[in-house]
Amino acid sequence: MASKPAEGGALTRPDLSQWASTPERGSTRVLRIGVFVALHLGRALSRILLHPAALYFFLFGPSIRRASRAYLRRVLDRKPTARDRYRQIYYFAVTLLDRLYFLKGRHELFELAVEGEPLMLETLTRGQGAFLLGSHLGSFAPLATIGRHRPDLKVAMAMYEAQAGPLNTFFSVTQAQDTPEIIPLGHLEAMLRIRDCLDAGKFVGILADRTLAAAPAQSVPFLGRAAPFPVGPMRVAAALRRPVILMTGVYRGDNRYLAVFDRIADFSQPTPQGREAAVREAIVRYAQLLEHYTRSDPYNWFNFYDFWQGAASAGDDTAQRAAP
């Protein structure tokens, strides 16, 4: 699986604002046109039409190319080809397209395999709620397919304004079915709303691989180099004493997805090492799981920026020097 973490990952406050300061490309009008085309032409033809858009970003997105090359060199343990880099961008485009079909209830279009469903059902039966920690690996959208078989499975999404704005626009334009409740982070009432959702037996989803500049982060080994991971989501889960489950839906080509649920930590149980140590261990576990699924599905990583904050692009570690 992932490499063994270094002991005692220090808490730091790195500048992780690059992703948040990058302006969203496109507009509501373009989104409306894309939704119209996708719903009227169908998925097969729409996937073909994604190639010009993917090729545009491949050719005219230098920062995207740099981030993709640095990441793929690490995860593939070799120099990535142009085909590798284009495939990563195209997979990103496909998951955005498929998000529309999932949220519009077009589940018959997909072949979905599920790992860890008993864990979700067990947690749901307990009725105490839990955190679903996602990332920019794959997509949350396949969860909608699982939820249609379990109407008692309710999910609220907690996210920063930079994330929530485009997502709310997407829900509005697509008129998607069963959209999740959005809890904006950075407000005093966010913790109360999260607690209320958990008390009602809901799952609360958080993307936990990015943070803002002012937020504390923990340095954790990831794909051969230390990378900063936010501390906040895990501290919230520990404070509210709830289980934490990794959730991701990775795209595997054609119409195939794999939805994964894996236990990260259960803060409802007391730990002898104390809360802060348990939080640190949980963040390491989260990073290890992400590394495992990036290794198995490398083209599903959609963090198109310098995730290692200079280390990845500098190429100064042994693994990168050894790559051809």
Protein Blocks (a to p, Z undefined) as FASTA:
>chain_A
ZZdddehiacddddfklmmmpccedjfklmmmmmmmmmmnojmlmmmmmmmmmmmmmmmm
mklmmmmmmmmmmmnopacdfklmmmmmmmmmmmmmmmmmmmnopamlpccddehklmmm
mmmmnonopaddddfehjfklmmmmmmmmmklccdddddfklmmmmmmmmmmnopghiac
dddehiaklmmmmmmmmmnopacdddfkbccfklccddddeehiacdddfklmmmmmmno
paddddddddeejjbccdddddfbdckbccfkbjklmmmmmmmmmmmmmmmmmmmmmmlc
ccdcdfkgomlmnopafklmmpZZ
